[in-house]
Amino acid sequence: MIVELDDPADPRLDEYCLLNDQAARRQREGEEFFIAEGYVSIDRVVDSGHELRSVLVTPSRVDRIVGRVPELADGPTPLYVLTRDLLARAVGFDLHRGVVASATRRPVLTAADLAASPARRVAVLEGLNDAENVGVIARAARAFGIDALLLDPACTDPYSRRTVRVSMGEVLHLPVARARNWPDDLGLLHQVGFATWAMTPADDAVDLWSVSGPDTPERVGILLGAEGPGLTTASLATATRRVRIPISPDVDSLNVGHAAAIAFAAVSRP
């Protein structure tokens, strides 16, 4: 369904309005749909089994996106085509990639759902409000065999456009759960045999290298806090173990995305 449009205010483009306004996007998208930007992210929408609602491209991108998603040529999903200047007016800025899609969200799991699943390695995120950091962590999680994400109630939307883009769409392959009672919901993981490791630079935390690799518990959750404040006192107290990444004493700490990748690699090594 290739549809050429000449009006950036066409109501069929409502799902793409104000893409740079995070608050407006959360209100507009709700739990119904999300936005994927760029060819790779749209590929991940398709191969993760999420349902495309529509795709919006500039004329020069039509052949390439149809080549990657052939069903757009004659299937039920509309492929809207706008000139670059009209597309910029529709979404609110110059979208230089020239290709963006809307897709249906999957229901977010609860901590109880996650505990009952076969997941063995879980990334647990507390208070992360930076969409790009969540995207980096999701990409690393997929790279190192992490099975799912568990977010505290304050953590940013894992389906935000920036998170999906920075994760290269890999977040779409991860089951995502959101805790309702924090940090008490960590107890649901403990009840089914999970160890929970609170990542912290504290001197009295155990060295990651001494407890990972072959010594990694069968089921483990890696707790990561926001840049700056790190994990809360309550989370540190609830976790079964506090773990640190040994780094040079000349450096205060690592970016949370880098710390996550190191921890994931450590627990996944044979």
N, C-alpha and C positions, 0 to 999 in steps of 0.2 A: 504494500500500500504506500507507494511513493507519492507524497502530497506536497506540492510546491505552494508556499505561502508568501504573501506580500505584505502582511500586517503583523508587526511584532506584538500587538495587543490582542491577537486572535485568541479567543478563550481556549482553544485547543493547546495553547502553550502555557496555560496557567501553572502547570507543575514546574516550569522552568524559571519562573519569575524570582527576582531578588536572590540569586544564587550566592551572593557575597554577604548576605545578612543572616548570620547564624541563628539569631532569635526568631526571625521571620520564617526561616526554613524549618525549624523544629515545630513551630505552630502549623505551618502549611503541610508538612509531611506527616506529622503525628507518628502513628505506628503503622501507617498505610503503605508508604512508598519511600524510596531513596533515590539519590542521583549518582550516577557513575559517569566520570569524565575521562575521555581518552579511549583509544582502541583497546589497550590491554585490560583496563578495568571492565570494559564492556564484554570482552572475551570471558573474563572471570564471572560476570553475571550469568552468561550463557552456560559455561561449563560447570558452574556450581549449582545449576538447577533453579536459580531465581527466575521469575517470570518478567520478561520485558514488557513494559506498558507502552512505551513509544521511544523513538530515537530522533534526535534533532541534529542536523548537520548542515554545513555549507555545501554549495553545489560541487566543489572540487573533491569533496569527501564521499560522495554518493557511491561511486564504483568501489572504492576501497572497503567501505563498511558493508556493502552488499556482498562483496567477495568474502568477508570474514563471517558474516551472518546471512547466508543465502536466503533464509526464509523471509527476510525483509523485502525481497523483491516482489513476492506475490502472496505472502501470508497475511494474517489478520493484524499484525502489529504495525501501526503507522510509522512511516519514516518521513518526518517533516523536513523540508528543505527551505532554508532561508539564506539570503545573501549575508556576507560577514557583517556588514554594518547593521542590518536588521536583526541579526542574531544577537549582536552586542546590545542593542536596545531591548530585546526581549529578555535577556538574562541579567542585564544590569552592568556588564563590563565586557571588555574585548576578550572573548573566549578563544585564545589563539590556537588551541587544539582543533577547534572547529567541529567537534563531535561530542555529544553528551546524550545520556539515556536516562530514562525513568524506569524503575523496576519495583516490583512488589516486595515489601519486607516480609521476612518470616517472623513468626511469633518469638519473642525473647523468652528463653527458659528461666526457670527459677533455680535457686541453689539446690533445692530438693531434686528437681529434674536432673541436674548435672550430677548430683551424688548417686542417683540411680542409674546413670548411664555407664557405658563401659570405658569412659575416659580414664586414662592413667596419668597423664601429664596435663596440668591445668595452669594457665597464667592467671593470677588473681590481681586485679588492678584496683587501687584505692585512691580516690580523689584526683585522678588524672583528668585535667580539664583542657589539655592541649591536644587537639585532634591529630596533629602531625605525630606527636609522640605515640599516641594509640595506634596510628597507622604503622609506624616503624616497628612497634612491638608485635603487632599482628603479622607483619611480614616475616619477622624473625621467628615467631611462633610456628608458622607454616614451614619455614626452612628447616627447623630443628625438631620437628615431630611433636610439637605441643598439640594436644587434642582439642582444647576448648579454652574459652575465656570466661572468667567470672568477674563481673564488675560490681563495685559497691554502689549504693544508691546515688552518690554524687558524681560518679565518673561520667565523662562526656559521652555523647551518642556515638556508638561504634559504626553506625551507618551514615555518618555525616559525609558530605562530598569530599572533604579534605582527607578524612580518614581512609575512605575507600581508595582515593587517588594515591596517597602516600604508601598505602599497603600494596599498591599495584593490584588491587582487587582481591588480595589473598584473604582479607578479613571475611569475605563472603563465603569462604570454604570452612570457616571455623564456627562450630556451635557457640552461641553467645548466651550466657545466663546473667541475670542481674539479681543481686542479693536484696532482700527486703528488710531483714534485721541484721544490722552490721555492728560489730563483727561477729555476732552470735551465729550467723549462718555458716561460719567456718566450722562450727561444731557438727554440721550435717556432713561435711567432708570427713571429719575425724571419725564419725560413727561408722563409716564404711571403709576405714582403713587408710585414709590419706594422712600423710605427714604434710605439714605446712611450714614452708621455710620463708621467714620474713627477711628480705634482703635489706641489710643495713651496713653502713660503714663503721659501726661501733666497734671499738677495740676488743670488747669481750664477746663478740660474735664468733662463731666457729668458722674456720677457713673453708671456703667453698671446695677447694681441691681435695680436702681431707674427707669429705662426705659424699662427693659426687662420683660419676662414672659407675664402676661395678658396685659401689656401696650405696647408690641412690635407692631409696625405698621404691617398692613396687608401684605405689601410687603417691604422687607428690604434687602439691600446689606451690607455685613460686609467687610470693607476695611482693608487689612493687608499688611504691608510693610516688607521689607527685614530685616534680623538680623542686628542690628547696626544702620543704618541710619533711619529705619522706613519709614513712608510715607513721600512723598515729600510735600513741602509747597503748591504746586499747588493742590494736591489731598486733603490736609487738608482743603484748602479754598473752594474747589468745593463740598465736602461732605455736606450733610444737617445737620450733627451733629458730634461732636467729643466726643468719649466715651472712658472711661478708666476702667480697671479692678482694683478694690481696692486691693492692696497687702501691705505686711509689708514694712514700710519705710526703713527697713534694706536691702531690696533687690531692685536692680536697675530696673529690668524688667524681663519678662518671655521670654522663647523661643517662637518663633512665632507659632510653632505647638501647644504648650500648650495654648497659648493665644487664638488661633483659636478654640480649643476644648471647652474652657470655654465660649467663646462668643456664639458659636453654641448651646451649651447646654442651655445657659441663654435665648436665643431667642426662643428656641423650647419648653421650659417648659410650661405646661398648666397654 
